[in-house]
Amino acid sequence: MKTVVLVTGANSGIGLALCERLLSEAAEGLQLCLACRNMQRARAARQSLLASHPSAQVDLLQLDTSSISSVINAAQEVKLKYERLDYLYLNAGIMPNPQFDVKAFFRGLFSSGVTTMFATGGGIITQWDGVTPDGLREVFATNLFGHFLLVRELEPVLCRAGKTSQLIWTSSNNAHRSAFSLEDLQHQKGTQPYSSSKYASDLLSLALNIHYNNQVFVVGVCVCVCMAGGGGGGDWNHTKTLARIQNQI
């Protein structure tokens, strides 16, 4: 039986590189689904992958994680097509065009966070965030909420007795606690929506693990986070924040 893998945001960047690596490791034993917003680019990505791995099974799925209806429709299609998902890579995401905050830069030069500032751009790079037709902040919807909704909608093919399903979030070294607030989940009042969304996804991965481990009817669901590159630590002193998120799932 082939291993079923779904990757969101699979037509370029980290997502496409991940798909290439997966096929290089086990093309014959893999059923790969590219979940993408732009189907023209998805088809091009599929052709590129099949050129290198002609015998591979590569499916396409239209998915825009910023759209609630798109997520629900995509999840329904997945449940009809696959009996189970072995791996779900939550990779799709956007980063708004950055702007340089000169005043914040000079303030940061004389602060204790100067090293982090230069390493990540935190505090000196601001971003403009739009609003989706559903009324959600675009970065929050695309990077976090759409994926959370997708996971919950796909539970019937993830939570299967005798099978271990893994959910893998693509994180970033730009995920900072200072950018995130439970009182402003969508980061409507801040200037670091990408950083906020990535920190939130890190927390959510832990909260989902706790949630599924506490459900007696759920067997073998593991949630984890990966970072494609870069280094740097993080302030993971977030026990109270994590507990509050867990209570809201």
PASEBA-1860 file (N, C-alpha, C; in nm, 3 decimals):
! residues 249
1> MKTVVLVT> 0.084/-0.119/0.000/0.000/0.000/0.000/0.088/0.125/0.000 ~ 0.058/0.218/-0.089/0.141/0.337/-0.101/0.117/0.434/0.014 ~ 0.222/0.508/0.047/0.213/0.613/0.147/0.150/0.736/0.083 ~ 0.045/0.789/0.145/-0.027/0.903/0.088/0.021/1.031/0.156 ~ 0.069/1.125/0.074/0.126/1.250/0.124/0.059/1.367/0.055 ~ 0.013/1.464/0.133/-0.044/1.587/0.078/0.041/1.705/0.123 ~ 0.079/1.790/0.028/0.161/1.907/0.057/0.088/2.032/0.011 ~ 0.063/2.125/0.102/0.002/2.252/0.062/0.111/2.348/0.016
9> GANSGIGL> 0.076/2.435/-0.079/0.175/2.528/-0.133/0.289/2.455/-0.201 ~ 0.252/2.356/-0.287/0.352/2.263/-0.340/0.406/2.300/-0.477 ~ 0.363/2.413/-0.534/0.404/2.442/-0.672/0.534/2.521/-0.684 ~ 0.590/2.565/-0.572/0.715/2.642/-0.579/0.783/2.640/-0.443 ~ 0.905/2.693/-0.440/0.977/2.714/-0.315/0.997/2.588/-0.233 ~ 0.977/2.601/-0.103/0.997/2.490/-0.010/0.906/2.373/-0.044 ~ 0.782/2.402/-0.079/0.686/2.296/-0.108/0.729/2.209/-0.225 ~ 0.772/2.273/-0.333/0.815/2.198/-0.451/0.943/2.121/-0.423
17> ALCERLLS> 1.036/2.185/-0.352/1.162/2.118/-0.315/1.133/1.996/-0.228 ~ 1.037/2.009/-0.137/0.999/1.897/-0.052/0.945/1.781/-0.135 ~ 0.857/1.813/-0.232/0.800/1.709/-0.317/0.908/1.637/-0.397 ~ 1.003/1.713/-0.449/1.114/1.654/-0.524/1.194/1.560/-0.434 ~ 1.219/1.602/-0.312/1.294/1.519/-0.218/1.217/1.391/-0.183 ~ 1.088/1.404/-0.160/1.007/1.288/-0.126/1.008/1.185/-0.239 ~ 0.995/1.233/-0.362/0.995/1.142/-0.476/1.133/1.081/-0.498 ~ 1.236/1.156/-0.469/1.372/1.104/-0.482/1.397/0.991/-0.383
25> EAAEGLQL> 1.335/1.003/-0.266/1.355/0.903/-0.161/1.272/0.777/-0.184 ~ 1.147/0.795/-0.232/1.057/0.679/-0.241/0.947/0.701/-0.343 ~ 0.984/0.723/-0.469/0.885/0.753/-0.572/0.786/0.639/-0.593 ~ 0.836/0.515/-0.592/0.751/0.400/-0.622/0.647/0.375/-0.513 ~ 0.680/0.409/-0.390/0.589/0.378/-0.280/0.506/0.496/-0.233 ~ 0.499/0.600/-0.317/0.438/0.726/-0.273/0.321/0.765/-0.363 ~ 0.215/0.811/-0.300/0.105/0.876/-0.371/0.103/1.020/-0.323 ~ 0.148/1.111/-0.409/0.172/1.249/-0.370/0.063/1.340/-0.424
33> CLACRNMQ> 0.011/1.427/-0.340/-0.093/1.522/-0.380/-0.041/1.664/-0.362 ~ -0.038/1.741/-0.471/0.004/1.881/-0.466/-0.120/1.967/-0.446 ~ -0.132/2.030/-0.331/-0.246/2.116/-0.300/-0.205/2.261/-0.320 ~ -0.259/2.324/-0.424/-0.212/2.456/-0.465/-0.328/2.549/-0.496 ~ -0.303/2.678/-0.480/-0.404/2.779/-0.513/-0.411/2.801/-0.664 ~ -0.296/2.812/-0.729/-0.288/2.839/-0.872/-0.270/2.707/-0.947 ~ -0.374/2.664/-1.018/-0.369/2.533/-1.082/-0.277/2.531/-1.204 ~ -0.259/2.644/-1.269/-0.166/2.648/-1.381/-0.024/2.619/-1.333
41> RARAARQS> 0.014/2.681/-1.223/0.146/2.655/-1.165/0.154/2.514/-1.107 ~ 0.043/2.466/-1.056/0.041/2.329/-1.003/0.067/2.227/-1.113 ~ 0.003/2.249/-1.228/0.025/2.157/-1.341/0.170/2.163/-1.389 ~ 0.227/2.283/-1.390/0.368/2.297/-1.430/0.459/2.224/-1.331 ~ 0.428/2.235/-1.202/0.506/2.166/-1.100/0.495/2.015/-1.117 ~ 0.375/1.970/-1.145/0.353/1.825/-1.165/0.434/1.775/-1.285 ~ 0.433/1.849/-1.393/0.510/1.810/-1.511/0.659/1.804/-1.480 ~ 0.706/1.901/-1.404/0.847/1.904/-1.366/0.884/1.782/-1.281
49> LLASHPSA> 0.798/1.747/-1.188/0.824/1.631/-1.102/0.820/1.501/-1.181 ~ 0.724/1.490/-1.272/0.712/1.368/-1.352/0.825/1.355/-1.453 ~ 0.882/1.467/-1.494/0.997/1.461/-1.584/1.116/1.393/-1.517 ~ 1.129/1.416/-1.387/1.238/1.353/-1.310/1.200/1.215/-1.257 ~ 1.069/1.195/-1.238/1.021/1.068/-1.180/0.900/1.021/-1.260 ~ 0.921/0.967/-1.380/0.812/0.933/-1.472/0.710/0.834/-1.416 ~ 0.753/0.748/-1.326/0.662/0.646/-1.274/0.587/0.690/-1.149 ~ 0.610/0.812/-1.105/0.549/0.860/-0.981/0.400/0.887/-1.000
57> QVDLLQLD> 0.326/0.875/-0.891/0.184/0.910/-0.891/0.170/1.046/-0.823 ~ 0.137/1.147/-0.904/0.128/1.284/-0.854/-0.010/1.339/-0.887 ~ -0.090/1.366/-0.785/-0.224/1.420/-0.802/-0.225/1.570/-0.775 ~ -0.328/1.637/-0.823/-0.344/1.781/-0.802/-0.472/1.809/-0.726 ~ -0.467/1.910/-0.641/-0.583/1.953/-0.563/-0.583/2.104/-0.555 ~ -0.695/2.165/-0.589/-0.704/2.310/-0.578/-0.737/2.348/-0.434 ~ -0.650/2.429/-0.375/-0.667/2.469/-0.235/-0.611/2.608/-0.214 ~ -0.695/2.697/-0.166/-0.653/2.831/-0.126/-0.678/2.842/0.023
65> TSSISSVI> -0.573/2.836/0.102/-0.591/2.834/0.247/-0.643/2.966/0.303 ~ -0.646/3.071/0.222/-0.701/3.198/0.268/-0.853/3.202/0.255 ~ -0.911/3.101/0.189/-1.055/3.097/0.163/-1.119/2.981/0.237 ~ -1.216/3.012/0.321/-1.285/2.908/0.398/-1.355/2.809/0.307 ~ -1.425/2.859/0.205/-1.497/2.770/0.115/-1.402/2.680/0.036 ~ -1.288/2.735/-0.005/-1.189/2.655/-0.077/-1.135/2.543/0.010 ~ -1.108/2.573/0.136/-1.057/2.471/0.228/-1.159/2.359/0.248 ~ -1.284/2.396/0.270/-1.389/2.297/0.292/-1.409/2.210/0.168
73> NAAQEVKL> -1.411/2.274/0.050/-1.428/2.199/-0.074/-1.311/2.104/-0.099 ~ -1.190/2.153/-0.074/-1.071/2.070/-0.094/-1.071/1.951/0.002 ~ -1.107/1.976/0.126/-1.112/1.867/0.225/-1.214/1.761/0.185 ~ -1.326/1.806/0.133/-1.428/1.711/0.087/-1.375/1.625/-0.027 ~ -1.303/1.687/-0.119/-1.244/1.613/-0.231/-1.142/1.511/-0.182 ~ -1.061/1.550/-0.085/-0.961/1.459/-0.029/-1.028/1.338/0.036 ~ -1.133/1.363/0.112/-1.201/1.253/0.182/-1.269/1.156/0.085 ~ -1.309/1.207/-0.030/-1.369/1.120/-0.131/-1.264/1.040/-0.207
81> KYERLDYL> -1.145/1.097/-0.220/-1.041/1.035/-0.303/-0.950/0.940/-0.226 ~ -0.921/0.973/-0.100/-0.825/0.894/-0.023/-0.891/0.835/0.101 ~ -0.857/0.711/0.129/-0.907/0.648/0.251/-0.836/0.700/0.374 ~ -0.711/0.749/0.353/-0.632/0.798/0.466/-0.526/0.894/0.413 ~ -0.472/0.974/0.502/-0.353/1.054/0.474/-0.246/1.013/0.574 ~ -0.129/0.977/0.523/-0.020/0.939/0.612/0.060/1.061/0.657 ~ 0.079/1.155/0.564/0.154/1.277/0.595/0.079/1.397/0.537 ~ 0.062/1.499/0.619/0.001/1.624/0.574/0.099/1.737/0.605
89> YLNAGIMP> 0.160/1.792/0.500/0.256/1.901/0.516/0.183/2.035/0.502 ~ 0.177/2.110/0.610/0.108/2.238/0.615/0.210/2.347/0.583 ~ 0.232/2.367/0.454/0.344/2.449/0.407/0.303/2.581/0.344 ~ 0.183/2.589/0.288/0.141/2.710/0.216/0.148/2.832/0.307 ~ 0.189/2.943/0.252/0.197/3.065/0.332/0.235/3.185/0.248 ~ 0.211/3.302/0.303/0.248/3.426/0.236/0.321/3.517/0.334 ~ 0.408/3.599/0.279/0.474/3.704/0.356/0.453/3.835/0.281 ~ 0.382/3.931/0.340/0.358/4.059/0.271/0.488/4.131/0.240
97> NPQFDVKA> 0.483/4.217/0.140/0.601/4.295/0.104/0.648/4.377/0.224 ~ 0.775/4.362/0.261/0.825/4.431/0.380/0.859/4.577/0.356 ~ 0.854/4.655/0.463/0.897/4.794/0.461/0.995/4.815/0.576 ~ 1.091/4.901/0.554/1.197/4.924/0.653/1.159/5.040/0.744 ~ 1.159/5.015/0.876/1.126/5.117/0.975/1.257/5.176/1.029 ~ 1.291/5.295/0.980/1.418/5.359/1.014/1.425/5.391/1.163 ~ 1.317/5.445/1.219/1.316/5.481/1.361/1.337/5.358/1.449 ~ 1.269/5.249/1.414/1.284/5.126/1.493/1.426/5.071/1.483
105> FFRGLFSS> 1.489/5.092/1.369/1.627/5.045/1.351/1.722/5.114/1.448 ~ 1.712/5.246/1.457/1.803/5.320/1.545/1.772/5.294/1.692 ~ 1.644/5.273/1.725/1.610/5.235/1.862/1.668/5.098/1.896 ~ 1.662/5.007/1.799/1.710/4.872/1.821/1.860/4.861/1.838 ~ 1.934/4.958/1.780/2.080/4.955/1.791/2.127/4.960/1.936 ~ 2.047/5.024/2.021/2.087/5.043/2.160/2.002/4.960/2.256 ~ 1.941/4.854/2.202/1.857/4.768/2.286/1.924/4.632/2.306 ~ 1.870/4.555/2.400/1.924/4.421/2.427/1.892/4.323/2.315
113> GVTTMFAT> 1.798/4.359/2.229/1.759/4.270/2.120/1.825/4.300/1.988 ~ 1.939/4.370/1.992/2.004/4.412/1.868/2.049/4.292/1.784 ~ 2.096/4.185/1.849/2.141/4.067/1.774/2.025/4.002/1.700 ~ 1.914/3.986/1.769/1.795/3.929/1.707/1.745/4.018/1.594 ~ 1.753/4.148/1.614/1.708/4.243/1.512/1.784/4.222/1.382 ~ 1.917/4.210/1.391/1.997/4.191/1.271/1.980/4.051/1.211 ~ 1.956/3.953/1.297/1.944/3.814/1.250/1.812/3.789/1.178 ~ 1.705/3.853/1.225/1.572/3.820/1.172/1.498/3.938/1.112
121> GGGIITQW> 1.543/4.060/1.139/1.469/4.177/1.093/1.354/4.213/1.184 ~ 1.342/4.142/1.295/1.233/4.166/1.387/1.230/4.308/1.440 ~ 1.114/4.374/1.428/1.098/4.509/1.478/1.132/4.618/1.379 ~ 1.218/4.589/1.282/1.257/4.693/1.185/1.195/4.669/1.048 ~ 1.144/4.550/1.026/1.076/4.518/0.900/0.927/4.508/0.929 ~ 0.850/4.600/0.874/0.706/4.598/0.893/0.637/4.550/0.766 ~ 0.514/4.502/0.780/0.442/4.445/0.667/0.298/4.495/0.665 ~ 0.247/4.513/0.544/0.107/4.551/0.527/0.026/4.426/0.502
129> DGVTPDGL> -0.084/4.412/0.574/-0.166/4.291/0.566/-0.304/4.326/0.512 ~ -0.353/4.248/0.416/-0.485/4.272/0.359/-0.594/4.195/0.432 ~ -0.716/4.202/0.378/-0.831/4.134/0.436/-0.893/4.044/0.329 ~ -0.927/3.922/0.365/-0.985/3.827/0.270/-1.135/3.855/0.253 ~ -1.198/3.798/0.149/-1.343/3.811/0.134/-1.422/3.757/0.252 ~ -1.362/3.667/0.329/-1.428/3.614/0.449/-1.417/3.708/0.568 ~ -1.344/3.819/0.551/-1.329/3.916/0.658/-1.215/3.888/0.753 ~ -1.126/3.796/0.717/-1.011/3.763/0.800/-0.886/3.832/0.747
137> REVFATNL> -0.792/3.856/0.836/-0.663/3.908/0.792/-0.596/3.803/0.703 ~ -0.539/3.850/0.593/-0.492/3.759/0.489/-0.380/3.667/0.536 ~ -0.283/3.721/0.607/-0.171/3.638/0.653/-0.219/3.536/0.755 ~ -0.301/3.578/0.850/-0.357/3.488/0.950/-0.436/3.376/0.883 ~ -0.520/3.412/0.787/-0.604/3.313/0.720/-0.520/3.214/0.639 ~ -0.423/3.266/0.564/-0.343/3.182/0.475/-0.247/3.091/0.551 ~ -0.176/3.149/0.646/-0.069/3.075/0.713/-0.118/2.987/0.828 ~ -0.227/3.028/0.892/-0.268/2.959/1.015/-0.410/2.904/1.011
145> FGHFLLVR> -0.508/2.993/1.000/-0.647/2.949/1.016/-0.690/2.850/0.909 ~ -0.651/2.876/0.784/-0.688/2.785/0.677/-0.634/2.645/0.699 ~ -0.511/2.637/0.749/-0.452/2.507/0.777/-0.520/2.439/0.896 ~ -0.552/2.518/0.999/-0.622/2.462/1.115/-0.757/2.404/1.073 ~ -0.830/2.480/0.990/-0.960/2.433/0.941/-0.942/2.307/0.857 ~ -0.838/2.305/0.775/-0.811/2.187/0.692/-0.788/2.063/0.778 ~ -0.708/2.078/0.881/-0.680/1.965/0.971/-0.808/1.912/1.034 ~ -0.891/2.002/1.084/-1.014/1.958/1.149/-1.109/1.891/1.050
153> ELEPVLCR> -1.115/1.943/0.927/-1.201/1.885/0.825/-1.151/1.747/0.780 ~ -1.020/1.727/0.788/-0.961/1.601/0.740/-0.946/1.496/0.849 ~ -0.996/1.522/0.967/-0.981/1.427/1.077/-1.028/1.285/1.043 ~ -1.135/1.269/0.964/-1.177/1.131/0.931/-1.072/1.048/0.858 ~ -0.982/1.114/0.782/-0.878/1.038/0.710/-0.743/1.048/0.781 ~ -0.737/1.124/0.889/-0.614/1.134/0.968/-0.619/1.046/1.092 ~ -0.733/1.042/1.155/-0.748/0.970/1.282/-0.804/0.830/1.256 ~ -0.718/0.741/1.208/-0.761/0.606/1.172/-0.688/0.504/1.257
161> AGKTSQLI> -0.764/0.413/1.313/-0.707/0.312/1.402/-0.601/0.230/1.330 ~ -0.489/0.210/1.398/-0.382/0.128/1.342/-0.290/0.201/1.247 ~ -0.318/0.327/1.219/-0.235/0.405/1.127/-0.189/0.533/1.195 ~ -0.063/0.566/1.177/-0.009/0.690/1.234/-0.004/0.797/1.125 ~ -0.075/0.905/1.146/-0.070/1.018/1.054/0.016/1.128/1.115 ~ 0.094/1.194/1.031/0.180/1.301/1.080/0.143/1.433/1.012 ~ 0.129/1.536/1.093/0.103/1.672/1.045/0.230/1.752/1.066 ~ 0.283/1.810/0.960/0.410/1.883/0.969/0.390/2.027/0.923
169> WTSSNNAH> 0.409/2.120/1.015/0.399/2.263/0.984/0.534/2.315/0.938 ~ 0.535/2.400/0.837/0.657/2.471/0.800/0.665/2.598/0.883 ~ 0.767/2.607/0.967/0.783/2.722/1.053/0.892/2.814/0.998 ~ 0.938/2.906/1.081/1.036/3.005/1.039/1.113/3.055/1.160 ~ 1.239/3.094/1.138/1.313/3.155/1.249/1.266/3.297/1.275 ~ 1.167/3.341/1.196/1.106/3.471/1.218/0.984/3.462/1.310 ~ 0.961/3.343/1.366/0.849/3.325/1.459/0.890/3.376/1.597 ~ 0.830/3.489/1.639/0.870/3.551/1.766/0.750/3.570/1.858
177> RSAFSLED> 0.771/3.537/1.983/0.666/3.555/2.082/0.623/3.701/2.092 ~ 0.717/3.791/2.077/0.687/3.934/2.092/0.587/3.984/1.989 ~ 0.575/3.913/1.876/0.483/3.955/1.771/0.343/3.898/1.789 ~ 0.327/3.806/1.883/0.202/3.732/1.897/0.126/3.770/2.023 ~ -0.006/3.778/2.012/-0.091/3.805/2.127/-0.222/3.730/2.111 ~ -0.264/3.660/2.216/-0.393/3.591/2.213/-0.509/3.688/2.204 ~ -0.487/3.811/2.250/-0.592/3.913/2.243/-0.603/3.972/2.102 ~ -0.506/3.942/2.016/-0.507/3.992/1.878/-0.456/3.882/1.786
185> LQHQKGTQ> -0.532/3.772/1.779/-0.489/3.655/1.705/-0.459/3.685/1.559 ~ -0.537/3.775/1.500/-0.519/3.806/1.358/-0.413/3.914/1.335 ~ -0.357/3.964/1.442/-0.252/4.067/1.434/-0.302/4.191/1.360 ~ -0.423/4.233/1.397/-0.481/4.351/1.333/-0.416/4.480/1.381 ~ -0.359/4.476/1.501/-0.302/4.598/1.559/-0.150/4.606/1.545 ~ -0.089/4.501/1.491/0.056/4.497/1.484/0.110/4.520/1.344 ~ 0.242/4.509/1.332/0.309/4.530/1.204/0.394/4.409/1.164 ~ 0.377/4.296/1.234/0.453/4.175/1.205/0.359/4.055/1.187
193> PYSSSKYA> 0.268/4.061/1.090/0.171/3.952/1.076/0.233/3.817/1.043 ~ 0.341/3.817/0.966/0.405/3.689/0.931/0.467/3.625/1.055 ~ 0.542/3.703/1.130/0.604/3.652/1.252/0.498/3.602/1.350 ~ 0.390/3.678/1.363/0.281/3.638/1.452/0.221/3.505/1.409 ~ 0.196/3.490/1.279/0.132/3.368/1.228/0.222/3.247/1.246 ~ 0.352/3.265/1.230/0.444/3.152/1.244/0.461/3.111/1.391 ~ 0.464/3.209/1.480/0.471/3.175/1.622/0.343/3.103/1.664 ~ 0.230/3.152/1.612/0.102/3.089/1.645/0.096/2.946/1.594
201> SDLLSLAL> 0.151/2.920/1.476/0.149/2.784/1.422/0.238/2.691/1.505 ~ 0.349/2.745/1.558/0.433/2.666/1.647/0.356/2.625/1.773 ~ 0.286/2.722/1.830/0.205/2.693/1.949/0.091/2.597/1.916 ~ 0.027/2.620/1.802/-0.087/2.538/1.765/-0.047/2.393/1.742 ~ 0.072/2.371/1.690/0.117/2.234/1.669/0.126/2.159/1.802 ~ 0.176/2.227/1.904/0.183/2.166/2.037/0.044/2.144/2.096 ~ -0.041/2.244/2.079/-0.177/2.233/2.132/-0.254/2.120/2.065 ~ -0.235/2.103/1.934/-0.303/1.994/1.863/-0.253/1.858/1.910
209> NIHYNNQV> -0.123/1.848/1.935/-0.070/1.723/1.989/-0.137/1.687/2.121 ~ -0.147/1.786/2.209/-0.212/1.764/2.338/-0.358/1.726/2.318 ~ -0.424/1.798/2.228/-0.566/1.773/2.201/-0.589/1.630/2.154 ~ -0.512/1.588/2.054/-0.532/1.453/2.000/-0.490/1.344/2.098 ~ -0.386/1.370/2.174/-0.342/1.270/2.271/-0.442/1.250/2.384 ~ -0.528/1.349/2.404/-0.628/1.341/2.510/-0.761/1.284/2.461 ~ -0.771/1.254/2.330/-0.895/1.201/2.275/-0.882/1.049/2.264 ~ -0.966/0.978/2.336/-0.955/0.832/2.338/-0.989/0.770/2.203
217> FVVGVCVC> -1.066/0.842/2.119/-1.105/0.786/1.991/-1.003/0.817/1.881 ~ -0.899/0.893/1.914/-0.797/0.928/1.816/-0.673/0.843/1.840 ~ -0.627/0.776/1.736/-0.510/0.689/1.748/-0.405/0.731/1.646 ~ -0.282/0.756/1.694/-0.171/0.773/1.603/-0.167/0.901/1.523 ~ -0.197/1.016/1.584/-0.181/1.144/1.516/-0.066/1.218/1.584 ~ 0.035/1.253/1.505/0.152/1.323/1.556/0.167/1.456/1.484 ~ 0.182/1.564/1.558/0.195/1.697/1.499/0.333/1.752/1.533 ~ 0.404/1.803/1.432/0.537/1.857/1.457/0.563/1.978/1.368
225> VCMAGGGG> 0.674/2.043/1.393/0.711/2.166/1.323/0.850/2.147/1.265 ~ 0.871/2.198/1.143/1.005/2.195/1.085/1.039/2.333/1.032 ~ 1.167/2.361/1.020/1.214/2.487/0.964/1.310/2.456/0.851 ~ 1.286/2.516/0.736/1.363/2.480/0.617/1.508/2.522/0.625 ~ 1.537/2.629/0.694/1.675/2.675/0.700/1.691/2.784/0.802 ~ 1.814/2.829/0.817/1.840/2.933/0.915/1.860/2.874/1.053 ~ 1.897/2.958/1.145/1.919/2.911/1.281/1.861/3.010/1.378 ~ 1.897/2.993/1.501/1.848/3.087/1.602/1.751/3.019/1.694
233> GGDWNHTK> 1.760/3.057/1.817/1.671/2.999/1.915/1.540/3.073/1.920 ~ 1.458/3.035/2.015/1.330/3.101/2.032/1.296/3.108/2.178 ~ 1.212/3.201/2.211/1.167/3.213/2.350/1.046/3.123/2.366 ~ 1.068/3.003/2.418/0.960/2.906/2.429/0.903/2.899/2.570 ~ 0.912/3.009/2.643/0.852/3.015/2.775/0.706/3.057/2.759 ~ 0.623/2.963/2.710/0.488/3.000/2.671/0.383/2.905/2.729 ~ 0.408/2.849/2.845/0.319/2.749/2.902/0.177/2.802/2.918 ~ 0.163/2.923/2.970/0.029/2.978/2.992/-0.041/3.006/2.860
241> TLARIQNQ> 0.033/3.058/2.762/-0.026/3.086/2.631/-0.073/2.957/2.566 ~ 0.010/2.854/2.572/-0.025/2.724/2.514/-0.151/2.668/2.579 ~ -0.161/2.680/2.710/-0.278/2.629/2.781/-0.405/2.700/2.735 ~ -0.395/2.830/2.710/-0.512/2.905/2.666/-0.553/2.865/2.525 ~ -0.455/2.841/2.438/-0.487/2.795/2.303/-0.552/2.658/2.308 ~ -0.496/2.569/2.390/-0.551/2.434/2.403/-0.697/2.439/2.445 ~ -0.732/2.530/2.533/-0.870/2.540/2.581/-0.965/2.588/2.473 ~ -0.911/2.650/2.365/-0.996/2.705/2.261/-1.013/2.611/2.142
249> I> -0.939/2.500/2.139/-0.951/2.407/2.026/-1.081/2.328/2.037
END
